[in-house]
Amino acid sequence: MTEQISELTTARLSIYLRCLEALEIAGVKTVSSLALAEQFHLNAAQIRKDLAYFGEFGIRGVGYYVKDLKRHLREILGVDRTIKAVILGAGNLGLALADYAGFRDDGFDIVALFDIVREKIGGYSKSGVPIRSLRDLGRVAEREHVEIAVNAVPAAAAQVVVDLATAAGIKAILNFSPSPIRVPRGVKLKNVDLTVSLESLSFYLAHGRMEGED
């Protein structure tokens, strides 16, 4: 199933989940795919197609029960449980990620930051996440059953620390480094390149200016 489902599909499921959470907070009990699409600027046919991969969740004449569909999506996305994660690098980016409350709200427990700078080791982020020596990564990963490592180190050190994480048995890497990263078979790598995203926005801004000048 995971090989058949694209990352675009799972990304849309995450969006649907956020929309359902907003509806639940607003007290909405049921919603149709059309109403969901119209309220959140989505595509009703795409919603039905994406959900059909995983079963039949709608009821004719009623639509979807918001609470039930939300629960199903959390199960499908694997966020119906606590997922242990670590952050590699206790610089500005790593510390900011460690202190982001949304991770914990969504079931991701950041158990530690790791760094090689002696002055940082033994300290804590603002929210209390401990900063450990990178040499302790293997022991912490095994003891805490860590499943995800977030790579927030400079490009020059990125491959080395990712290799340490995969050697420690961590099977999923979220990589913020702009340098290309290799992972062994059986490890899932997801790249987040902030520069590429900013350049994409810059392109649209430049394109908009050019259109306005014509």
C-alpha positions in Angstrom: 0.0 0.0 0.0 2.7 2.5 0.9 4.5 1.9 -2.4 1.3 2.6 -4.3 0.3 5.8 -2.5 2.2 8.9 -3.6 3.7 11.6 -1.3 1.3 14.1 -2.9 -1.6 11.9 -1.7 -0.3 11.7 1.8 0.3 15.4 1.8 -3.3 16.0 0.9 -4.5 13.6 3.6 -2.6 15.8 6.1 -4.4 18.8 4.7 -7.8 17.1 5.0 -7.0 16.2 8.6 -6.3 19.9 9.4 -9.5 20.9 7.8 -11.5 18.3 9.8 -9.8 19.5 13.0 -11.0 23.0 12.2 -14.5 21.7 11.6 -14.6 19.8 14.8 -13.5 22.8 16.8 -16.3 24.7 15.1 -18.8 22.1 16.2 -19.5 20.6 12.8 -20.7 17.0 13.0 -21.0 16.0 9.3 -19.6 17.3 6.1 -19.8 16.3 2.4 -16.8 16.2 0.1 -18.3 19.2 -1.8 -18.8 21.2 1.3 -15.3 20.4 2.5 -13.9 21.4 -0.8 -15.8 24.6 -1.0 -15.0 25.7 2.5 -11.2 25.0 2.3 -10.6 25.6 -1.4 -10.0 21.9 -2.2 -11.2 19.6 -5.0 -14.2 17.4 -4.1 -13.4 14.7 -6.7 -9.8 14.5 -5.5 -10.9 14.2 -1.9 -13.2 11.2 -2.8 -10.4 9.6 -4.9 -7.8 10.0 -2.1 -10.0 8.6 0.6 -11.1 5.7 -1.7 -7.6 4.3 -1.5 -8.3 3.4 2.1 -11.9 2.4 2.2 -15.5 3.8 2.2 -15.9 6.5 4.8 -18.9 8.4 3.5 -22.6 7.7 4.0 -25.0 8.5 1.2 -27.2 11.5 2.0 -25.0 12.3 5.1 -21.4 12.7 3.9 -18.6 12.1 6.4 -18.9 12.1 10.1 -16.2 14.6 11.0 -15.0 13.0 14.2 -14.9 9.5 12.6 -13.1 10.6 9.5 -10.6 12.5 11.5 -9.8 9.4 13.6 -9.4 7.3 10.4 -7.0 9.8 8.9 -4.9 9.9 12.0 -4.7 6.1 11.9 -3.8 6.1 8.2 -1.1 8.8 8.7 0.2 6.9 11.7 -0.2 9.9 14.1 -2.7 8.1 16.4 0.2 7.2 18.6 3.3 9.0 20.1 6.3 9.0 17.7 9.7 9.6 19.2 12.0 11.9 17.3 15.4 13.6 17.8 17.0 16.7 16.2 20.5 16.6 15.0 22.1 20.0 15.5 21.4 22.4 18.4 21.9 25.6 16.3 19.2 28.2 15.8 17.2 26.0 13.4 17.4 22.9 15.6 16.4 24.8 18.8 13.5 26.5 17.0 12.3 23.1 15.8 12.7 21.5 19.3 10.5 24.3 20.8 7.7 24.1 18.2 4.7 23.2 20.3 2.8 21.9 17.2 5.0 18.8 17.0 3.9 17.6 20.5 0.3 18.5 19.8 0.3 16.2 16.7 1.9 13.3 18.6 5.6 13.9 17.8 7.7 13.8 21.0 11.2 15.4 20.5 13.2 13.5 23.1 16.6 15.2 22.6 18.8 17.5 20.5 22.3 16.4 19.6 25.4 18.4 19.0 29.2 18.3 19.2 29.8 21.7 20.7 30.9 21.1 24.3 29.4 24.3 25.6 25.9 23.3 24.4 26.0 19.7 25.7 24.1 19.3 29.0 21.9 22.3 28.3 18.3 22.6 27.3 16.1 24.3 24.7 13.7 26.9 26.0 10.9 24.2 26.2 13.2 21.8 28.1 14.4 19.5 25.4 17.9 18.2 26.6 21.0 18.7 24.4 23.1 15.6 24.3 26.5 14.7 22.8 26.3 13.2 19.3 28.2 10.3 20.7 25.1 9.3 22.8 22.8 9.1 19.7 22.9 5.4 19.4 22.1 4.8 23.1 19.3 7.3 23.2 17.8 6.0 20.0 17.7 2.5 21.3 16.4 3.4 24.8 13.7 5.8 23.6 12.8 3.8 20.5 13.4 6.8 18.2 11.8 6.5 14.8 12.6 9.9 13.2 15.7 12.1 13.1 15.5 15.7 12.0 18.8 16.8 10.4 19.5 20.5 11.1 23.3 20.6 10.9 25.4 22.5 8.4 25.8 21.0 4.9 29.4 19.9 5.5 28.4 17.7 8.4 25.0 16.5 7.1 26.0 13.2 5.6 28.1 12.2 8.6 25.3 12.8 11.2 22.7 11.1 9.0 24.9 8.1 8.7 25.1 8.0 12.5 21.4 8.2 12.7 20.7 5.4 10.3 23.4 3.3 12.0 21.5 3.8 15.2 18.5 2.1 13.6 16.5 5.3 12.8 14.3 4.6 9.8 13.1 8.0 8.8 15.1 11.2 8.2 13.7 14.8 7.8 16.6 16.6 6.2 16.8 20.4 6.3 20.4 20.5 4.9 20.7 21.8 1.3 23.4 19.2 0.5 22.4 15.9 -1.2 22.0 13.1 1.4 22.2 9.4 0.8 20.4 6.9 3.0 20.5 3.1 3.0 17.7 0.9 1.6 14.8 0.7 4.0 15.3 4.3 5.3 12.9 7.0 4.2 14.4 10.4 3.4 12.3 13.6 3.2 14.1 16.8 2.1 13.0 20.3 3.1 15.0 22.9 1.2 14.0 26.3 2.5 16.1 28.1 -0.2 14.4 26.3 -3.0 11.0 27.3 -1.6 12.1 30.9 -1.2 13.4 31.0 -4.7 10.1 29.6 -6.0 8.3 32.4 -4.2 10.8 34.9 -5.6 10.1 33.6 -9.2 6.4 34.2 -8.8 7.0 37.6 -7.4 9.3 38.5 -10.3 6.8 37.0 -12.8 4.1 39.1 -11.3 6.1 42.3 -11.6 6.9 41.4 -15.2 3.3 41.0 -16.0 2.5 44.3 -14.4 5.1 46.1 -16.4 3.9 44.8 -19.8 
